[in-house]
Amino acid sequence: MEDFASFFYKDEELSVIEKILDEENDDPITMYDEEGNCFKFEKVAVIPYEGELYAILYPLDQVEGVEEAEALVFHLMFDEEAETEEEAIKNGYIEIEYDMDTAEAVFDLYLDMLDEE
């Protein structure tokens, strides 16, 4: 996968991590690139890996550098300076996981989860 633009999340009510971790929420996650273009993503899974949390998100809009039917792995980055878990989630953000070994390991765990179901 080639490198492409970063995505930014804007929502007045919920942080991106709150939206991803909400098991009841099936609404698309809307993010924006550096040029303000809107992209919607579907949450596929949240996967713990090596003490960190990752989200697999499927783009509902065409994203340059991403093949059709290809999902992306995002690393959930919690606010380490927050005083409470709630603040850590509220002030957190996500970033694309560019380390291919990590991304593949997260996908493998997801596939293992599907096999177990």
Chimera marker file (.cmm) of the C-alpha trace (Angstrom):
<marker_set name="trace">
<marker id="1" x="0.000" y="0.000" z="0.000" r="1" g="1" b="0" radius="0.5"/>
<marker id="2" x="1.408" y="3.354" z="-0.969" r="1" g="1" b="0" radius="0.5"/>
<marker id="3" x="1.507" y="6.314" z="1.378" r="1" g="1" b="0" radius="0.5"/>
<marker id="4" x="-1.495" y="8.667" z="1.220" r="1" g="1" b="0" radius="0.5"/>
<marker id="5" x="-2.915" y="11.664" z="3.002" r="1" g="1" b="0" radius="0.5"/>
<marker id="6" x="-3.615" y="11.760" z="6.709" r="1" g="1" b="0" radius="0.5"/>
<marker id="7" x="-7.191" y="11.796" z="7.915" r="1" g="1" b="0" radius="0.5"/>
<marker id="8" x="-8.704" y="14.104" z="10.504" r="1" g="1" b="0" radius="0.5"/>
<marker id="9" x="-11.816" y="13.480" z="12.569" r="1" g="1" b="0" radius="0.5"/>
<marker id="10" x="-14.272" y="16.236" z="13.495" r="1" g="1" b="0" radius="0.5"/>
<marker id="11" x="-17.283" y="15.636" z="15.717" r="1" g="1" b="0" radius="0.5"/>
<marker id="12" x="-18.651" y="17.870" z="18.407" r="1" g="1" b="0" radius="0.5"/>
<marker id="13" x="-20.350" y="15.092" z="20.385" r="1" g="1" b="0" radius="0.5"/>
<marker id="14" x="-18.068" y="12.049" z="20.402" r="1" g="1" b="0" radius="0.5"/>
<marker id="15" x="-14.337" y="11.582" z="19.994" r="1" g="1" b="0" radius="0.5"/>
<marker id="16" x="-13.222" y="9.224" z="17.259" r="1" g="1" b="0" radius="0.5"/>
<marker id="17" x="-12.140" y="6.675" z="19.876" r="1" g="1" b="0" radius="0.5"/>
<marker id="18" x="-15.518" y="6.911" z="21.654" r="1" g="1" b="0" radius="0.5"/>
<marker id="19" x="-17.239" y="6.268" z="18.348" r="1" g="1" b="0" radius="0.5"/>
<marker id="20" x="-14.985" y="3.301" z="17.511" r="1" g="1" b="0" radius="0.5"/>
<marker id="21" x="-15.285" y="1.706" z="20.949" r="1" g="1" b="0" radius="0.5"/>
<marker id="22" x="-19.079" y="2.064" z="21.074" r="1" g="1" b="0" radius="0.5"/>
<marker id="23" x="-20.257" y="-1.451" z="20.180" r="1" g="1" b="0" radius="0.5"/>
<marker id="24" x="-23.803" y="-0.152" z="19.606" r="1" g="1" b="0" radius="0.5"/>
<marker id="25" x="-22.728" y="2.492" z="17.087" r="1" g="1" b="0" radius="0.5"/>
<marker id="26" x="-22.969" y="1.349" z="13.469" r="1" g="1" b="0" radius="0.5"/>
<marker id="27" x="-22.862" y="4.835" z="11.987" r="1" g="1" b="0" radius="0.5"/>
<marker id="28" x="-20.046" y="5.516" z="9.532" r="1" g="1" b="0" radius="0.5"/>
<marker id="29" x="-17.011" y="7.312" z="10.897" r="1" g="1" b="0" radius="0.5"/>
<marker id="30" x="-16.511" y="10.497" z="8.913" r="1" g="1" b="0" radius="0.5"/>
<marker id="31" x="-12.984" y="11.844" z="8.539" r="1" g="1" b="0" radius="0.5"/>
<marker id="32" x="-11.379" y="14.505" z="6.394" r="1" g="1" b="0" radius="0.5"/>
<marker id="33" x="-8.087" y="14.677" z="4.531" r="1" g="1" b="0" radius="0.5"/>
<marker id="34" x="-5.719" y="17.651" z="4.625" r="1" g="1" b="0" radius="0.5"/>
<marker id="35" x="-7.637" y="19.286" z="1.746" r="1" g="1" b="0" radius="0.5"/>
<marker id="36" x="-10.984" y="19.038" z="3.549" r="1" g="1" b="0" radius="0.5"/>
<marker id="37" x="-12.330" y="16.150" z="1.444" r="1" g="1" b="0" radius="0.5"/>
<marker id="38" x="-14.798" y="13.983" z="3.349" r="1" g="1" b="0" radius="0.5"/>
<marker id="39" x="-14.312" y="10.205" z="3.649" r="1" g="1" b="0" radius="0.5"/>
<marker id="40" x="-16.627" y="7.768" z="5.402" r="1" g="1" b="0" radius="0.5"/>
<marker id="41" x="-15.386" y="4.558" z="7.007" r="1" g="1" b="0" radius="0.5"/>
<marker id="42" x="-17.201" y="1.522" z="8.336" r="1" g="1" b="0" radius="0.5"/>
<marker id="43" x="-15.909" y="0.006" z="11.570" r="1" g="1" b="0" radius="0.5"/>
<marker id="44" x="-14.979" y="-3.620" z="10.913" r="1" g="1" b="0" radius="0.5"/>
<marker id="45" x="-13.333" y="-4.593" z="14.197" r="1" g="1" b="0" radius="0.5"/>
<marker id="46" x="-11.375" y="-3.409" z="17.218" r="1" g="1" b="0" radius="0.5"/>
<marker id="47" x="-8.367" y="-5.634" z="17.841" r="1" g="1" b="0" radius="0.5"/>
<marker id="48" x="-6.028" y="-5.663" z="20.852" r="1" g="1" b="0" radius="0.5"/>
<marker id="49" x="-2.419" y="-6.368" z="19.862" r="1" g="1" b="0" radius="0.5"/>
<marker id="50" x="0.699" y="-6.224" z="22.047" r="1" g="1" b="0" radius="0.5"/>
<marker id="51" x="-0.955" y="-4.058" z="24.693" r="1" g="1" b="0" radius="0.5"/>
<marker id="52" x="-2.367" y="-1.565" z="22.192" r="1" g="1" b="0" radius="0.5"/>
<marker id="53" x="-5.756" y="-1.218" z="20.489" r="1" g="1" b="0" radius="0.5"/>
<marker id="54" x="-6.234" y="-1.079" z="16.731" r="1" g="1" b="0" radius="0.5"/>
<marker id="55" x="-9.316" y="-0.503" z="14.600" r="1" g="1" b="0" radius="0.5"/>
<marker id="56" x="-9.879" y="-2.003" z="11.197" r="1" g="1" b="0" radius="0.5"/>
<marker id="57" x="-11.860" y="0.506" z="9.148" r="1" g="1" b="0" radius="0.5"/>
<marker id="58" x="-13.236" y="-0.047" z="5.661" r="1" g="1" b="0" radius="0.5"/>
<marker id="59" x="-13.410" y="3.061" z="3.437" r="1" g="1" b="0" radius="0.5"/>
<marker id="60" x="-16.904" y="3.613" z="2.043" r="1" g="1" b="0" radius="0.5"/>
<marker id="61" x="-15.460" y="6.221" z="-0.324" r="1" g="1" b="0" radius="0.5"/>
<marker id="62" x="-12.594" y="5.732" z="-2.754" r="1" g="1" b="0" radius="0.5"/>
<marker id="63" x="-9.296" y="6.594" z="-1.061" r="1" g="1" b="0" radius="0.5"/>
<marker id="64" x="-6.257" y="7.212" z="-3.225" r="1" g="1" b="0" radius="0.5"/>
<marker id="65" x="-3.669" y="4.484" z="-2.679" r="1" g="1" b="0" radius="0.5"/>
<marker id="66" x="-6.183" y="2.016" z="-1.238" r="1" g="1" b="0" radius="0.5"/>
<marker id="67" x="-7.424" y="-0.829" z="-3.399" r="1" g="1" b="0" radius="0.5"/>
<marker id="68" x="-11.148" y="-1.558" z="-3.615" r="1" g="1" b="0" radius="0.5"/>
<marker id="69" x="-12.207" y="-4.049" z="-0.905" r="1" g="1" b="0" radius="0.5"/>
<marker id="70" x="-9.108" y="-3.166" z="1.158" r="1" g="1" b="0" radius="0.5"/>
<marker id="71" x="-9.468" y="-2.022" z="4.759" r="1" g="1" b="0" radius="0.5"/>
<marker id="72" x="-7.062" y="0.079" z="6.797" r="1" g="1" b="0" radius="0.5"/>
<marker id="73" x="-5.615" y="-0.518" z="10.238" r="1" g="1" b="0" radius="0.5"/>
<marker id="74" x="-5.683" y="2.492" z="12.569" r="1" g="1" b="0" radius="0.5"/>
<marker id="75" x="-3.820" y="2.689" z="15.886" r="1" g="1" b="0" radius="0.5"/>
<marker id="76" x="-5.932" y="4.088" z="18.728" r="1" g="1" b="0" radius="0.5"/>
<marker id="77" x="-3.824" y="6.696" z="20.505" r="1" g="1" b="0" radius="0.5"/>
<marker id="78" x="-5.083" y="7.503" z="23.985" r="1" g="1" b="0" radius="0.5"/>
<marker id="79" x="-4.139" y="10.761" z="25.725" r="1" g="1" b="0" radius="0.5"/>
<marker id="80" x="-1.336" y="9.596" z="28.025" r="1" g="1" b="0" radius="0.5"/>
<marker id="81" x="-1.411" y="12.824" z="30.037" r="1" g="1" b="0" radius="0.5"/>
<marker id="82" x="-5.106" y="12.557" z="30.896" r="1" g="1" b="0" radius="0.5"/>
<marker id="83" x="-6.019" y="12.154" z="34.545" r="1" g="1" b="0" radius="0.5"/>
<marker id="84" x="-8.899" y="9.748" z="33.921" r="1" g="1" b="0" radius="0.5"/>
<marker id="85" x="-9.651" y="6.950" z="31.469" r="1" g="1" b="0" radius="0.5"/>
<marker id="86" x="-12.635" y="8.964" z="30.223" r="1" g="1" b="0" radius="0.5"/>
<marker id="87" x="-10.358" y="11.931" z="29.411" r="1" g="1" b="0" radius="0.5"/>
<marker id="88" x="-7.800" y="9.635" z="27.775" r="1" g="1" b="0" radius="0.5"/>
<marker id="89" x="-10.500" y="8.350" z="25.432" r="1" g="1" b="0" radius="0.5"/>
<marker id="90" x="-12.146" y="11.745" z="24.835" r="1" g="1" b="0" radius="0.5"/>
<marker id="91" x="-8.833" y="13.445" z="24.014" r="1" g="1" b="0" radius="0.5"/>
<marker id="92" x="-7.401" y="10.543" z="22.028" r="1" g="1" b="0" radius="0.5"/>
<marker id="93" x="-7.029" y="10.208" z="18.279" r="1" g="1" b="0" radius="0.5"/>
<marker id="94" x="-6.298" y="7.539" z="15.690" r="1" g="1" b="0" radius="0.5"/>
<marker id="95" x="-3.553" y="7.253" z="13.132" r="1" g="1" b="0" radius="0.5"/>
<marker id="96" x="-2.994" y="4.938" z="10.197" r="1" g="1" b="0" radius="0.5"/>
<marker id="97" x="-0.684" y="2.054" z="11.086" r="1" g="1" b="0" radius="0.5"/>
<marker id="98" x="2.067" y="2.218" z="8.466" r="1" g="1" b="0" radius="0.5"/>
<marker id="99" x="4.183" y="-0.558" z="10.001" r="1" g="1" b="0" radius="0.5"/>
<marker id="100" x="3.221" y="-3.406" z="7.680" r="1" g="1" b="0" radius="0.5"/>
<marker id="101" x="4.271" y="-6.115" z="10.166" r="1" g="1" b="0" radius="0.5"/>
<marker id="102" x="1.924" y="-4.680" z="12.781" r="1" g="1" b="0" radius="0.5"/>
<marker id="103" x="-0.904" y="-4.118" z="10.295" r="1" g="1" b="0" radius="0.5"/>
<marker id="104" x="-0.615" y="-7.684" z="8.997" r="1" g="1" b="0" radius="0.5"/>
<marker id="105" x="-0.520" y="-9.085" z="12.547" r="1" g="1" b="0" radius="0.5"/>
<marker id="106" x="-3.716" y="-7.158" z="13.393" r="1" g="1" b="0" radius="0.5"/>
<marker id="107" x="-5.414" y="-8.464" z="10.230" r="1" g="1" b="0" radius="0.5"/>
<marker id="108" x="-4.291" y="-12.008" z="11.080" r="1" g="1" b="0" radius="0.5"/>
<marker id="109" x="-5.839" y="-11.689" z="14.548" r="1" g="1" b="0" radius="0.5"/>
<marker id="110" x="-9.050" y="-10.453" z="12.951" r="1" g="1" b="0" radius="0.5"/>
<marker id="111" x="-9.110" y="-13.435" z="10.581" r="1" g="1" b="0" radius="0.5"/>
<marker id="112" x="-8.498" y="-15.769" z="13.535" r="1" g="1" b="0" radius="0.5"/>
<marker id="113" x="-11.487" y="-14.160" z="15.295" r="1" g="1" b="0" radius="0.5"/>
<marker id="114" x="-13.663" y="-14.832" z="12.250" r="1" g="1" b="0" radius="0.5"/>
<marker id="115" x="-12.551" y="-18.468" z="12.161" r="1" g="1" b="0" radius="0.5"/>
<marker id="116" x="-13.534" y="-18.891" z="15.816" r="1" g="1" b="0" radius="0.5"/>
<marker id="117" x="-17.087" y="-17.591" z="15.224" r="1" g="1" b="0" radius="0.5"/>
<link id1="1" id2="2" r="1" g="1" b="0" radius="0.2"/>
<link id1="2" id2="3" r="1" g="1" b="0" radius="0.2"/>
<link id1="3" id2="4" r="1" g="1" b="0" radius="0.2"/>
<link id1="4" id2="5" r="1" g="1" b="0" radius="0.2"/>
<link id1="5" id2="6" r="1" g="1" b="0" radius="0.2"/>
<link id1="6" id2="7" r="1" g="1" b="0" radius="0.2"/>
<link id1="7" id2="8" r="1" g="1" b="0" radius="0.2"/>
<link id1="8" id2="9" r="1" g="1" b="0" radius="0.2"/>
<link id1="9" id2="10" r="1" g="1" b="0" radius="0.2"/>
<link id1="10" id2="11" r="1" g="1" b="0" radius="0.2"/>
<link id1="11" id2="12" r="1" g="1" b="0" radius="0.2"/>
<link id1="12" id2="13" r="1" g="1" b="0" radius="0.2"/>
<link id1="13" id2="14" r="1" g="1" b="0" radius="0.2"/>
<link id1="14" id2="15" r="1" g="1" b="0" radius="0.2"/>
<link id1="15" id2="16" r="1" g="1" b="0" radius="0.2"/>
<link id1="16" id2="17" r="1" g="1" b="0" radius="0.2"/>
<link id1="17" id2="18" r="1" g="1" b="0" radius="0.2"/>
<link id1="18" id2="19" r="1" g="1" b="0" radius="0.2"/>
<link id1="19" id2="20" r="1" g="1" b="0" radius="0.2"/>
<link id1="20" id2="21" r="1" g="1" b="0" radius="0.2"/>
<link id1="21" id2="22" r="1" g="1" b="0" radius="0.2"/>
<link id1="22" id2="23" r="1" g="1" b="0" radius="0.2"/>
<link id1="23" id2="24" r="1" g="1" b="0" radius="0.2"/>
<link id1="24" id2="25" r="1" g="1" b="0" radius="0.2"/>
<link id1="25" id2="26" r="1" g="1" b="0" radius="0.2"/>
<link id1="26" id2="27" r="1" g="1" b="0" radius="0.2"/>
<link id1="27" id2="28" r="1" g="1" b="0" radius="0.2"/>
<link id1="28" id2="29" r="1" g="1" b="0" radius="0.2"/>
<link id1="29" id2="30" r="1" g="1" b="0" radius="0.2"/>
<link id1="30" id2="31" r="1" g="1" b="0" radius="0.2"/>
<link id1="31" id2="32" r="1" g="1" b="0" radius="0.2"/>
<link id1="32" id2="33" r="1" g="1" b="0" radius="0.2"/>
<link id1="33" id2="34" r="1" g="1" b="0" radius="0.2"/>
<link id1="34" id2="35" r="1" g="1" b="0" radius="0.2"/>
<link id1="35" id2="36" r="1" g="1" b="0" radius="0.2"/>
<link id1="36" id2="37" r="1" g="1" b="0" radius="0.2"/>
<link id1="37" id2="38" r="1" g="1" b="0" radius="0.2"/>
<link id1="38" id2="39" r="1" g="1" b="0" radius="0.2"/>
<link id1="39" id2="40" r="1" g="1" b="0" radius="0.2"/>
<link id1="40" id2="41" r="1" g="1" b="0" radius="0.2"/>
<link id1="41" id2="42" r="1" g="1" b="0" radius="0.2"/>
<link id1="42" id2="43" r="1" g="1" b="0" radius="0.2"/>
<link id1="43" id2="44" r="1" g="1" b="0" radius="0.2"/>
<link id1="44" id2="45" r="1" g="1" b="0" radius="0.2"/>
<link id1="45" id2="46" r="1" g="1" b="0" radius="0.2"/>
<link id1="46" id2="47" r="1" g="1" b="0" radius="0.2"/>
<link id1="47" id2="48" r="1" g="1" b="0" radius="0.2"/>
<link id1="48" id2="49" r="1" g="1" b="0" radius="0.2"/>
<link id1="49" id2="50" r="1" g="1" b="0" radius="0.2"/>
<link id1="50" id2="51" r="1" g="1" b="0" radius="0.2"/>
<link id1="51" id2="52" r="1" g="1" b="0" radius="0.2"/>
<link id1="52" id2="53" r="1" g="1" b="0" radius="0.2"/>
<link id1="53" id2="54" r="1" g="1" b="0" radius="0.2"/>
<link id1="54" id2="55" r="1" g="1" b="0" radius="0.2"/>
<link id1="55" id2="56" r="1" g="1" b="0" radius="0.2"/>
<link id1="56" id2="57" r="1" g="1" b="0" radius="0.2"/>
<link id1="57" id2="58" r="1" g="1" b="0" radius="0.2"/>
<link id1="58" id2="59" r="1" g="1" b="0" radius="0.2"/>
<link id1="59" id2="60" r="1" g="1" b="0" radius="0.2"/>
<link id1="60" id2="61" r="1" g="1" b="0" radius="0.2"/>
<link id1="61" id2="62" r="1" g="1" b="0" radius="0.2"/>
<link id1="62" id2="63" r="1" g="1" b="0" radius="0.2"/>
<link id1="63" id2="64" r="1" g="1" b="0" radius="0.2"/>
<link id1="64" id2="65" r="1" g="1" b="0" radius="0.2"/>
<link id1="65" id2="66" r="1" g="1" b="0" radius="0.2"/>
<link id1="66" id2="67" r="1" g="1" b="0" radius="0.2"/>
<link id1="67" id2="68" r="1" g="1" b="0" radius="0.2"/>
<link id1="68" id2="69" r="1" g="1" b="0" radius="0.2"/>
<link id1="69" id2="70" r="1" g="1" b="0" radius="0.2"/>
<link id1="70" id2="71" r="1" g="1" b="0" radius="0.2"/>
<link id1="71" id2="72" r="1" g="1" b="0" radius="0.2"/>
<link id1="72" id2="73" r="1" g="1" b="0" radius="0.2"/>
<link id1="73" id2="74" r="1" g="1" b="0" radius="0.2"/>
<link id1="74" id2="75" r="1" g="1" b="0" radius="0.2"/>
<link id1="75" id2="76" r="1" g="1" b="0" radius="0.2"/>
<link id1="76" id2="77" r="1" g="1" b="0" radius="0.2"/>
<link id1="77" id2="78" r="1" g="1" b="0" radius="0.2"/>
<link id1="78" id2="79" r="1" g="1" b="0" radius="0.2"/>
<link id1="79" id2="80" r="1" g="1" b="0" radius="0.2"/>
<link id1="80" id2="81" r="1" g="1" b="0" radius="0.2"/>
<link id1="81" id2="82" r="1" g="1" b="0" radius="0.2"/>
<link id1="82" id2="83" r="1" g="1" b="0" radius="0.2"/>
<link id1="83" id2="84" r="1" g="1" b="0" radius="0.2"/>
<link id1="84" id2="85" r="1" g="1" b="0" radius="0.2"/>
<link id1="85" id2="86" r="1" g="1" b="0" radius="0.2"/>
<link id1="86" id2="87" r="1" g="1" b="0" radius="0.2"/>
<link id1="87" id2="88" r="1" g="1" b="0" radius="0.2"/>
<link id1="88" id2="89" r="1" g="1" b="0" radius="0.2"/>
<link id1="89" id2="90" r="1" g="1" b="0" radius="0.2"/>
<link id1="90" id2="91" r="1" g="1" b="0" radius="0.2"/>
<link id1="91" id2="92" r="1" g="1" b="0" radius="0.2"/>
<link id1="92" id2="93" r="1" g="1" b="0" radius="0.2"/>
<link id1="93" id2="94" r="1" g="1" b="0" radius="0.2"/>
<link id1="94" id2="95" r="1" g="1" b="0" radius="0.2"/>
<link id1="95" id2="96" r="1" g="1" b="0" radius="0.2"/>
<link id1="96" id2="97" r="1" g="1" b="0" radius="0.2"/>
<link id1="97" id2="98" r="1" g="1" b="0" radius="0.2"/>
<link id1="98" id2="99" r="1" g="1" b="0" radius="0.2"/>
<link id1="99" id2="100" r="1" g="1" b="0" radius="0.2"/>
<link id1="100" id2="101" r="1" g="1" b="0" radius="0.2"/>
<link id1="101" id2="102" r="1" g="1" b="0" radius="0.2"/>
<link id1="102" id2="103" r="1" g="1" b="0" radius="0.2"/>
<link id1="103" id2="104" r="1" g="1" b="0" radius="0.2"/>
<link id1="104" id2="105" r="1" g="1" b="0" radius="0.2"/>
<link id1="105" id2="106" r="1" g="1" b="0" radius="0.2"/>
<link id1="106" id2="107" r="1" g="1" b="0" radius="0.2"/>
<link id1="107" id2="108" r="1" g="1" b="0" radius="0.2"/>
<link id1="108" id2="109" r="1" g="1" b="0" radius="0.2"/>
<link id1="109" id2="110" r="1" g="1" b="0" radius="0.2"/>
<link id1="110" id2="111" r="1" g="1" b="0" radius="0.2"/>
<link id1="111" id2="112" r="1" g="1" b="0" radius="0.2"/>
<link id1="112" id2="113" r="1" g="1" b="0" radius="0.2"/>
<link id1="113" id2="114" r="1" g="1" b="0" radius="0.2"/>
<link id1="114" id2="115" r="1" g="1" b="0" radius="0.2"/>
<link id1="115" id2="116" r="1" g="1" b="0" radius="0.2"/>
<link id1="116" id2="117" r="1" g="1" b="0" radius="0.2"/>
</marker_set>
